């Protein structure tokens, strides 16, 4: 298929065959992005868990403490994730450069396939653009701190004789648009910030990571097919068929 070299896996004393261009980016670069995302997700979940119950609802001290500590910790995770995204972009671009400059016809053919996938997943979607802009904001202006937002949803008509359970209270951490708008955002990001009072950063990062994960699952699939010893069913499989085999080691 294309040239194969050998890489050393830190978690395995034995060497195993991996594609020359894929190993570092798939094994290290995406791993860093993935871990930063999981840490962001877990931190967010842990802080939101602490908002449950009347003790938090009626304690101003607990609310202030959560606002300060959670904002700093979640902001740190967002910073790390956005910074890792730049590495993903640059390293993935480097893979394409390596493939396209090769004298091997097989490498050059694969470079076209790879570049098409790369452009598909690294397109100027809102999530890609916003996370990229956010990285510039975080590294060149200041740390953006998400704040705890409260939403109350009516779950029973207020005219009911019952005075309990009239509202469902939920919490989230968001950026306040007026606190981050003073920056040279791209047009997509700027328009979104101007049109919304708050930025649901958890939703944006979650959707962004789903896109990155899809690209690296395909990356992993092609790595499997590049190995010198691989089952015929994998070598001949489409990406969709490979996904159904549940062989991916990515989350």
N, C-alpha and C positions, 0 to 999 in steps of 0.2 A: 504494500500500500504506500508507505513512505518510510524514510529512513528511521531506524530505531536505535536509540542509545540506552544506557542504563543509568538509573537514578537510585540514590540511597534513601530509603524511607526511615526517618528517625525513630519510628515506632516498631521497626522490624529489622532485626539484625541481618536479614538476607536481602540481597538486591533483587529487584524485580524489573522486568522490561517496562518501559514507559516511552511514550513518544517524546522525541527530543525537544520539541517546542512547547509541549503541553505541561510537562510535569511541574515546573516551578510555579507557573501561574495558577494551575488547578489546585496544587497541593498546598501552596503557601498563600498566594495573594487572595484567592477566594476564601480560604480558611480564616484569614484575618477579618475580612468583611463579615463573614458568617458569625464569627465569635462576637464581634462588636454588635451585630444585630441582636444576637441572643442575649447579650448582657443588657442591651437597651430594653428589650422586651421584658426580661425578668425583673429589672429594676422598676420599670413602669408598673408591672403587675403587683410587685410587693408594696409599693407606695399606695396604689389604689386599694389594695386589700385593707390597708390601715384606715381607710375612710369609712369602713362599714361599722354600723352600730351607732347607738345614741351617744355613746361616750365621746366620739369624735364630733358629732353634730353639735353638741352643746358645750364643747370645750374650746374656747377661743385660743387658749395656750397651745393645744394640740394642733389646731388649724394653722397657727402662725409657724410653729415648729416644722410642720409638714411642708408648708409653702417654701420655707427657706432651705431646708435640707434636701427635699425632693427636687426642687428646681435646680440646685447645684449638681446633684448626682445625675439626674436625667440629662441635664445640659452637657455634662461630661461625656456621657454615652453618645449623645447626638453628635458632638464634636468628633469623637473617635470614628463613628460610622461614616460621617461625611468625608473625613480625611482618607479613610480606607477606600472610598469610592474613587478618589483621584488615582490611587495606586492601581485599582482595577482598570481604569481607562488607559493609563499609560502602559501598563504591562501587557494588556490585551492588544494595544496598538503595536507594541514591540514584537509580539508573536506574528502579527500580520507582516510586519517588515521583514522578519526572518524568513517567513514562508515565501513571500513575493520576490525576494532577492536571490533565492536559491536557484541554482542551475538545473535542479531536478525538475523535470516536467511534471512529475507527480506532486511535488511540493507546490508548484505554481498552479496546478489545477485545483489543489485543495485550498490554496490561498483565496481563490475566487469564492468557493463555498464558505470558507471561514469569514471572509469580509462581508458577505451578504448577511450572514447570521449576526455578525458584530453590529452592522448598521441597523439591523432590525431591532436589536435589544438595546442599543445605545443611541437610539434615535432621539429627536428633540421632543420626547413626550414631556408632559408637564412634570411628572415625578423626577425624571432624569435632569431636567433643566433646574428644577427647584433645589434638588439635593446638591447639584453642582454649584449653584449660586450660593446656597447656604454654606458650603465649604469655604467659599471665598469670604463670606461675611464673618464666619467663625475664626478664620485664620488671619484675616487682614483688618478686621474692625474690632470685634469683641465677641465674647461668648453670649449667645442668645439663651436666655433663661425662660423655660416654659413655666407658666403659672397654673395653679389649680383652678379649674373652672367648674361651676356648679350648674346643673340643669334640673329643673323641676318639671315633671310631666304629670298632668292631671290624669288620674286613673279612675276617678269616680265623679259623677256630677255633683257640683257644690250644693245643689238644692236638696241633696239627700239628707235624711234625718241623721244619718251617721256622721260624726265629726272626725272619724279616724280614717287613715289610709286614703286621704284625698290626693296626695301627690307621691310620685316616685322620684326620689332624689338620686341623681347619678353625677359622677365626677370624672373629669378628664384633665390632662395637662396639655395646654396649648400655648402657642406664641400669640401675643397680642399684636395685631398688625401695626398699630401706631407706635410700638416700641422698636420695631425693626425696619420700618419703611425708609428711614434715612440712610440709604445706601444705593449704590449703582447696581440695582437688580436688572436682569434681562427683562425684556418686554413681557414675556409670559408670567414670570414671577411677580413683576411689579403690578401687572393688571390684577392678578389674583389677590395680592395683598391689599390693593386699593378697593377691591370689591367685597372684601370679607373683613369683619372686625377681628376675627380670630383665625389662626392657622392650625388645623388639626394635624400636628406634626406626626403623631403616632400612625395615623392612617396613611399619610404620604410616604413615610419610611417603610411601612409594611408593604405597600404596593410596589415601591421601588425595589425592595429586596426580592419580591416575587419575580420581578423581571430579571434581575441579576441571577437568581437561582435557576430560572429556566434556561438562560444562556449557558451556565456552567454545567447543567445536567446534560445539555447537548455536547458540551466540551468533553465531559466525562465519557459519554457514549462513544465519541470518536476516538478517545484514548483507548477504550476497550478494544475497539475494532483494529487499532494500530498494533496491537500486541502480536508477537510472532506465533504464539500458541493461543488460539481462541476457538471456541466452539463454532461450528458452521452456522448454527442458528443465530449467533450474535453477529458474526461477520456479514451475514446476509440480511440481518434485520433492519427495519426502518427505525427511526428514533422513537416513534410511537410504540412499535412492537417491543423495543428494548425497555421502554418505561413500564410496560405491562409486566415485564419479567421481575420488576422490583429489585434490580441489581444496583441501583444508585446508592452511593454512600453519602450523598448530600442530603441535608434535611429537607 
